[in-house]
Amino acid sequence: MTEDRKQLSCVAFQAQLAELIGTGEDISAHPHIQTCAQCRALLADLETIAEAARQLLSPVEPPEELWEHIEMAIKNEEDSGKS
């Protein structure tokens, strides 16, 4: 990154926001968020939307035999490649 993190414009920060969220980094500690009320509000809105989405979608537990099926598929593929 060529720009100093504290001197990022809102456009530059928001362009990096998806990547920052994807890293799991604590974005609220980012220097730009610390100094920019507009981007702080955007981040708060995104967090609210993400929380609402998590509440709408119930987690799906995979069947207990899933790993067994995956292991068998890998073994079958390895065995077919040995021929």
PyMOL commands that set and color helices and strands:
alter all, ss='L'
color gray80, all
select helices_A, chain A and resi 5-7+10-23+27-29+31-35+37-56+66-81
alter helices_A, ss='H'
color red, helices_A
deselect
rebuild
show_as cartoon
